[in-house]
Amino acid sequence: MALTQNASLSGAPPTRMNLGAVVTGRRAQPMRVMLYGVEGVGKSSFAAGAPAPIFLGAEDGTSELDVHRLPMAEEWQDVLDGIHVLQTEKHAYRTLVVDTVDWAEPLLWKFICKRDDQASIEGYGYGKGYVAALDEWRFFLARLDGLRRVGMHVILLAHSWIKPFANPEGDNYDRYELKLNNKAAGLLKEWADCVLFANYETFVKKNDKKQVKGSDNGARFIYTERRAAYDAKNRYGLPPQLPLSWDDFAAAAAARHADDPAKVRATLEALIAQLPEDRRARAGAALEAAGEDPAKLANVRNRVNATLELSSEKGA
């Protein structure tokens, strides 16, 4: 209060932070998508379906695709220069695809090691090199946000690897993770509007000798919500699983604006009816409190689905 009074008494102009500048409702903005997955699943093909894409690559993953590409990045500065060109020069591209961030990461490390006169990323001392790299990743993301301000979508592609997960709530297990340093992976996932995991649909069967074997039918999917086996998220109210196709993804993202709240509520009422009896009243009250607000309805759905999943695990 004292700061406001002093500013008023001194005749200082109002700051940008004032009640007259408040805006409401959704803001349509270009997408920030992170897609990672197993080798050869079709990540580049997914991105090639985005609106007027141009690829900025540190690996030659699009040689068999009829797409537009900037010269292959050989140094980290090439990556930054490619983004700068798209932000400052006139062009008709609507999507930048970085293919892939895990191949670009060693270029970033080499850049900061040369700048800081270090022999390697480990030369900074225990873990300090990866912390130093975060500042450069933040600069990279800020440049990407500059592209969004001129109307471009951004898609970051990455490979996955299987890593042990230290489970604080029980036994440890393996899961798919971004093939990046953990600190960088956390930063990039936090920045993205969607973190999508791509994989083949896999079936597990036991033979007569009780041996477990995996098989698949070639179908490829993207997964949009976090599970024990992989990280994923989305801010678009997407279904948990979609075909690995930009058209399917974009249609599902657009449909969130057209959802009929009455249909959403009817679906939730059916799910609530499947809850244990002692949970139904509380869930019903949350549904009533949500009204027709899409975000609140999505929260209710997530909580109901989580309760149903826990109930099924206990009953198994």
VOSEBA-894163 format. One line per field, with one value per residue (C-alpha): residue number from 1; x, y, z; residue in one letter. Coordinates in steps of 0.02 Angstrom, whole numbers. Each point is the difference from the previous one (the first is absolute). Example, Ala and Ser with C-alpha at 12.3 -4.5 7.8 and 13.67 -1.06 7.14 Angstrom:
pos c(1, 2)
xx c(615, 69)
yy c(-225, 172)
zz c(390, -33)
code c(A, S)
END
This chain:
pos c(1, 2, 3, 4, 5, 6, 7, 8, 9, 10, 11, 12, 13, 14, 15, 16, 17, 18, 19, 20, 21, 22, 23, 24, 25, 26, 27, 28, 29, 30, 31, 32, 33, 34, 35, 36, 37, 38, 39, 40, 41, 42, 43, 44, 45, 46, 47, 48, 49, 50, 51, 52, 53, 54, 55, 56, 57, 58, 59, 60, 61, 62, 63, 64, 65, 66, 67, 68, 69, 70, 71, 72, 73, 74, 75, 76, 77, 78, 79, 80, 81, 82, 83, 84, 85, 86, 87, 88, 89, 90, 91, 92, 93, 94, 95, 96, 97, 98, 99, 100, 101, 102, 103, 104, 105, 106, 107, 108, 109, 110, 111, 112, 113, 114, 115, 116, 117, 118, 119, 120, 121, 122, 123, 124, 125, 126, 127, 128, 129, 130, 131, 132, 133, 134, 135, 136, 137, 138, 139, 140, 141, 142, 143, 144, 145, 146, 147, 148, 149, 150, 151, 152, 153, 154, 155, 156, 157, 158, 159, 160, 161, 162, 163, 164, 165, 166, 167, 168, 169, 170, 171, 172, 173, 174, 175, 176, 177, 178, 179, 180, 181, 182, 183, 184, 185, 186, 187, 188, 189, 190, 191, 192, 193, 194, 195, 196, 197, 198, 199, 200, 201, 202, 203, 204, 205, 206, 207, 208, 209, 210, 211, 212, 213, 214, 215, 216, 217, 218, 219, 220, 221, 222, 223, 224, 225, 226, 227, 228, 229, 230, 231, 232, 233, 234, 235, 236, 237, 238, 239, 240, 241, 242, 243, 244, 245, 246, 247, 248, 249, 250, 251, 252, 253, 254, 255, 256, 257, 258, 259, 260, 261, 262, 263, 264, 265, 266, 267, 268, 269, 270, 271, 272, 273, 274, 275, 276, 277, 278, 279, 280, 281, 282, 283, 284, 285, 286, 287, 288, 289, 290, 291, 292, 293, 294, 295, 296, 297, 298, 299, 300, 301, 302, 303, 304, 305, 306, 307, 308, 309, 310, 311, 312, 313, 314, 315, 316)
xx c(0, 142, 75, -167, -26, 176, -20, -166, 69, 152, -108, 89, -91, -93, 92, -57, -68, -169, -179, -44, 121, -85, -53, -111, -32, 112, 133, 30, 188, 118, 37, 156, 12, 131, -11, 118, -2, 86, 116, -84, -178, -39, 38, 61, -148, -117, 84, -2, -189, 0, -46, 137, 145, 185, 125, 153, 103, 155, -27, -53, -168, -103, 98, -147, -130, -50, 20, 89, 159, 126, 182, 47, 62, 183, 20, -116, 11, -77, -153, -18, 32, -134, -128, 57, -23, -178, -41, 73, -19, -159, -59, -156, 48, -121, 88, 179, 51, 160, 56, 63, 39, 102, 115, 13, 46, 183, 17, -60, 124, 143, -51, 0, 159, 91, -73, 48, 168, -50, 64, -171, -170, 67, 146, -107, -8, -133, -162, 48, 20, -181, -57, 101, -83, -172, 31, 34, -155, -102, 69, -46, -178, -15, 48, -132, -130, 53, -55, -168, -23, 14, -129, 102, -33, 153, 25, 148, 38, 104, 46, -42, 100, -44, 65, -23, -126, 27, -179, -25, -163, 55, 110, 110, -36, 57, -88, 19, 79, 61, 176, 70, 88, -131, 14, -21, -142, -94, 18, -58, -149, -53, 8, -103, -190, -3, 124, -49, 74, -1, 10, -63, -151, 71, -86, 73, -42, 52, 31, -33, 166, -52, 131, -47, 18, -43, -81, -76, -108, 95, -124, 83, -74, 38, -38, -50, -11, 132, 9, 124, 86, 26, -19, -133, -114, -112, -93, -129, -114, 57, -55, 133, 44, -3, 65, 175, -62, 5, -175, -71, 96, -52, -182, -3, 82, -127, -146, 31, -75, -155, -37, -181, 3, -163, 82, 154, -108, -100, 161, 61, -164, 18, 178, -51, -132, 143, 89, -6, -156, 96, 81, -152, -74, 164, 31, -178, 23, 162, -93, -136, 130, 89, -154, 44, 180, 107, 155, -96, -91, 169, 62, -153, 28, 182, -45, -141, 110, 139, -122, -70, 175, 49, -161, 31, 178, -62, -131, 123)
yy c(0, 120, -21, 39, 155, 64, -25, 92, 145, 19, 7, -153, -78, -163, -162, -135, -92, 84, -62, 86, -118, -160, -119, -153, -160, -111, 75, -89, -18, -106, -170, -53, -188, -122, -172, -138, -185, -159, -10, 0, 18, 149, 158, 96, -58, 64, 171, 2, 5, 164, 162, 56, -76, 36, -117, 56, -156, -59, -173, -60, -73, 69, -59, -106, 136, 134, 146, 168, 5, 127, -55, -133, 78, -38, 118, 69, 172, -76, -47, 177, 78, -107, 60, 181, -12, -63, 138, 145, -44, -9, -176, -109, -134, -25, -136, -23, -181, -28, -176, -52, 89, -146, 9, 189, -18, -50, 155, 106, -84, 28, 184, 38, -100, 103, 161, -46, -80, -172, -163, -84, 18, -99, 120, 127, -112, -120, 43, 182, -13, -56, 145, 120, -74, 45, 185, -34, -110, 143, 118, -128, -12, 189, 7, -131, 105, 141, -107, -28, 187, 10, -139, -160, -167, -86, -189, -74, -180, -116, -181, -101, -120, -118, 57, -62, 104, 24, -17, 94, -93, -179, -115, 75, -39, 42, 129, 92, 172, 141, -38, 157, 50, -4, 186, 49, -124, 74, 176, -43, -102, 144, 122, -105, 9, -184, -139, -148, -174, -101, -189, -154, -85, -151, -158, -114, -184, -155, -163, -173, 5, 161, 96, 182, 63, 167, 26, 144, 31, 150, 127, 157, 117, 156, 2, 165, -32, -57, -184, -104, -53, 174, 187, 95, 150, 116, 164, -33, -127, -138, -181, -111, -85, 57, -68, 63, 131, 189, 8, -107, 99, 170, -54, -59, 162, 104, -102, 57, 167, -80, -122, 7, 20, -98, -150, 15, 4, -151, -97, 48, -49, -174, -13, 59, -136, -127, 68, -86, 54, 100, 108, 41, 142, 94, -20, 53, 157, 40, -22, 121, 127, -12, 60, 18, 55, -112, 8, -45, -141, -66, 0, -97, -125, -25, -29, -120, -98, -11, -64, -129, -59, -17, -94, -121, -33, -40, -117, -89)
zz c(0, 43, -174, -82, 107, -33, -188, 4, 102, -113, -156, -75, -147, 35, -35, -120, 151, 22, 6, -163, -89, 62, -139, 13, -96, -103, -113, -165, -17, -106, 76, 95, -24, 62, -82, 54, -31, -51, -150, -170, 64, -114, 98, -152, -103, 136, -4, -191, 10, 97, -90, -122, 98, -16, 83, 97, 28, 87, -74, -172, 50, -144, -152, -60, 30, -124, 121, 7, 102, 58, -19, 127, 161, 31, 147, 134, -80, -157, 102, 69, -170, -81, 127, -25, -189, 20, 124, -99, -185, -102, -40, -13, 128, 144, 103, 56, 33, 100, -46, 127, 163, 67, -152, 26, 184, -32, -112, 146, 118, -123, -16, 187, 31, -131, 71, 179, -44, 62, -73, 13, 79, 149, 20, 93, 153, 61, -91, -24, -188, -22, 110, -109, -154, 68, -27, -184, -12, 75, -131, -135, 66, 8, -185, -39, 92, -115, -147, 83, 11, -189, -18, -17, 84, 76, 3, 94, -46, 109, 21, 154, 104, 142, 169, 179, 98, 187, 60, 166, 31, -25, -102, -136, -182, -177, -109, -164, 19, -111, -62, 79, 158, 138, 37, -183, -22, 147, -67, -176, 63, 112, -148, -119, -9, -48, 38, -108, 9, -162, -6, -89, 74, 89, 60, 133, -4, 97, -91, 68, 93, 88, -99, -32, -178, -77, -169, -97, -152, -65, 67, 68, 129, 100, 185, 78, 188, 123, 43, 98, -161, -74, 26, -97, 25, -96, 27, -134, 83, -119, 15, 80, -166, -181, -166, -41, -123, 3, -74, 140, 131, -70, -16, 181, 58, -97, 65, 177, -46, -71, 142, 52, 190, 12, -85, 109, 156, -60, -26, 173, 80, -78, 67, 173, 5, -13, 153, 168, 92, 131, -137, -107, 104, 8, -186, -38, 103, -94, -165, 54, 57, -169, -92, -185, 25, -115, 110, 158, -91, -59, 180, 56, -140, 49, 183, -43, -122, 130, 132, -120, -45, 183, 36, -143, 60, 175, -70, -114)
code c(M, A, L, T, Q, N, A, S, L, S, G, A, P, P, T, R, M, N, L, G, A, V, V, T, G, R, R, A, Q, P, M, R, V, M, L, Y, G, V, E, G, V, G, K, S, S, F, A, A, G, A, P, A, P, I, F, L, G, A, E, D, G, T, S, E, L, D, V, H, R, L, P, M, A, E, E, W, Q, D, V, L, D, G, I, H, V, L, Q, T, E, K, H, A, Y, R, T, L, V, V, D, T, V, D, W, A, E, P, L, L, W, K, F, I, C, K, R, D, D, Q, A, S, I, E, G, Y, G, Y, G, K, G, Y, V, A, A, L, D, E, W, R, F, F, L, A, R, L, D, G, L, R, R, V, G, M, H, V, I, L, L, A, H, S, W, I, K, P, F, A, N, P, E, G, D, N, Y, D, R, Y, E, L, K, L, N, N, K, A, A, G, L, L, K, E, W, A, D, C, V, L, F, A, N, Y, E, T, F, V, K, K, N, D, K, K, Q, V, K, G, S, D, N, G, A, R, F, I, Y, T, E, R, R, A, A, Y, D, A, K, N, R, Y, G, L, P, P, Q, L, P, L, S, W, D, D, F, A, A, A, A, A, A, R, H, A, D, D, P, A, K, V, R, A, T, L, E, A, L, I, A, Q, L, P, E, D, R, R, A, R, A, G, A, A, L, E, A, A, G, E, D, P, A, K, L, A, N, V, R, N, R, V, N, A, T, L, E, L, S, S, E, K, G, A)
END
